[in-house]
Amino acid sequence: MLCRAGLVPVTEEDPDADTVVVVVAPTVEEALSHRPPGEHRTLLVCDTVTPSGLRRAIRCGVPAVLCAAGLTPEQLGAAVRGARRGEGRLPYPPLARLLAAGDVPGPVGLTPGQTRVLTLVADGYANADIARRIGCSEHTVKNTVHEVMGRLQARNRAHAVATAVRTGLV
């Protein structure tokens, strides 16, 4: 199916940054154990995807997990192209069970200053604009954004904003 989806195997041990590593395995846990070391865009294709496996994949930074059953070459190709752009794909049934089980951590508290900076980030302001609006240095804003991302366990600014909106922080 990989060839029909327009994909080619990577033979070198260290794929470049544009490479999406596709790991095919019976379970998410097995797929995670076969991932190459390093920071690579990864897409898992598994026969069985459980809520606990999905949680583990998310915690490992894997943005895309697909169920092998019924997966067409076109869908696989689209998922790989999406992963290259940084898009995530997760199967709905195990994701719904994961969320219904209450395994989502509760909201993390932010200081008033962090909340103010995050609100301005959510409004689309750049660090320099935020610094001017609240009367501090751009470096302070950058540090605050970094602290917020750490508290929310976010990968980037957009992820921090999405998490804050979902949990009612902003």
C-alpha positions in Angstrom: 0.0 0.0 0.0 2.9 2.4 0.7 4.0 2.3 -2.9 0.4 2.8 -4.2 0.1 5.8 -1.9 3.2 7.3 -3.6 5.5 6.7 -0.7 9.1 5.4 -0.9 11.0 3.7 1.9 13.8 5.6 3.5 17.0 3.5 3.6 19.3 5.9 5.4 19.4 5.8 9.2 18.9 9.5 9.7 16.0 10.9 7.6 16.1 14.6 6.8 13.7 17.2 8.3 11.2 16.9 5.4 10.8 13.2 5.8 7.7 11.8 7.4 8.5 8.5 9.2 5.6 6.1 8.7 5.7 3.2 11.2 3.3 0.3 10.6 2.7 -2.1 13.5 -0.1 -4.1 15.1 -0.5 -1.8 18.1 0.5 1.8 18.9 2.8 0.6 21.6 4.7 -1.6 19.2 4.8 1.2 16.6 6.3 3.6 19.2 9.0 1.1 20.0 10.0 1.0 16.4 10.3 4.8 15.8 13.7 5.9 14.8 15.5 8.1 17.5 15.5 11.8 17.1 12.9 14.4 16.3 11.1 13.3 13.1 7.6 13.9 11.9 6.0 10.5 12.6 2.8 8.9 11.4 1.7 5.6 13.0 -0.5 3.1 11.1 -1.8 0.4 13.5 -4.3 -2.5 13.4 -5.4 -1.7 16.9 -5.6 1.8 18.4 -6.7 1.9 22.1 -7.3 5.0 24.2 -4.2 4.2 26.3 -2.1 3.7 23.2 -3.4 7.0 21.8 -2.6 8.8 25.0 0.9 7.4 24.9 1.4 8.4 21.3 0.3 12.0 22.1 2.6 12.2 25.0 5.5 11.0 22.8 4.7 13.9 20.4 3.3 11.8 17.6 0.8 14.0 15.8 -0.8 11.4 13.5 -2.2 7.9 14.3 -4.2 6.0 11.7 -6.2 2.8 11.9 -5.1 0.4 9.3 -8.5 -1.1 8.8 -10.1 0.4 5.7 -7.2 2.8 5.1 -6.9 3.5 1.4 -3.7 4.6 -0.4 -5.2 8.0 -1.0 -6.0 8.5 2.7 -2.5 7.4 3.6 -1.0 9.8 1.1 -3.1 12.6 2.4 -2.1 11.9 6.0 1.6 11.9 5.1 1.2 15.2 3.3 -0.7 16.6 6.3 2.0 15.3 8.7 4.7 17.0 6.6 2.7 20.3 7.1 2.6 19.6 10.8 -1.1 18.6 10.9 -2.3 16.0 13.3 -4.8 13.1 12.7 -6.2 10.9 15.4 -8.9 8.2 15.0 -12.2 9.4 16.5 -13.5 6.3 18.3 -10.4 5.8 20.6 -10.1 9.6 21.0 -13.7 9.9 22.1 -13.2 7.1 24.6 -10.1 8.7 25.9 -11.8 12.0 26.5 -15.0 10.4 27.9 -12.8 8.5 30.5 -11.8 11.8 32.0 -8.1 11.2 31.2 -7.7 14.9 30.2 -5.8 16.8 32.8 -7.6 19.7 34.5 -6.8 23.3 33.8 -3.4 24.5 35.0 -3.4 27.8 36.9 -1.7 30.8 35.3 -0.6 34.0 37.0 -2.6 37.2 36.1 0.5 38.4 34.0 0.7 35.1 32.2 -3.0 35.1 31.5 -2.8 38.7 30.1 0.1 37.8 27.8 -1.6 34.6 26.6 -4.8 36.6 25.9 -2.8 39.0 23.7 -1.1 36.1 22.0 -4.6 34.6 21.3 -5.6 38.0 19.9 -2.8 37.7 17.4 -0.2 40.1 18.8 3.5 39.6 18.2 5.9 39.7 21.2 7.0 43.3 20.4 3.4 44.5 20.3 2.6 42.7 23.6 5.7 44.3 25.2 4.5 47.8 24.1 1.0 47.2 25.3 1.9 46.0 28.8 5.0 48.1 29.3 7.8 45.5 29.5 10.6 44.3 27.4 10.2 41.9 24.5 12.5 39.5 26.3 10.1 39.4 29.3 7.2 38.6 26.9 9.2 35.9 25.3 10.1 34.4 28.7 6.4 34.6 29.8 5.2 32.8 26.6 7.8 30.1 27.2 6.7 29.7 30.8 3.0 29.5 29.7 3.9 26.9 27.1 5.7 24.8 29.8 2.8 25.0 32.2 0.3 24.0 29.5 2.6 21.4 28.1 2.2 23.1 24.7 4.5 22.5 21.7 4.1 26.1 20.4 2.2 29.3 20.8 -0.8 28.1 18.8 -1.0 24.9 20.9 -0.8 27.0 24.1 -3.7 29.2 22.9 -5.8 26.2 21.8 -5.2 24.5 25.2 -6.1 27.7 27.1 -9.3 28.2 25.1 -10.3 24.5 25.6 -9.7 24.6 29.3 -11.3 28.1 29.8 -8.1 29.9 30.8 -8.7 32.6 28.2 
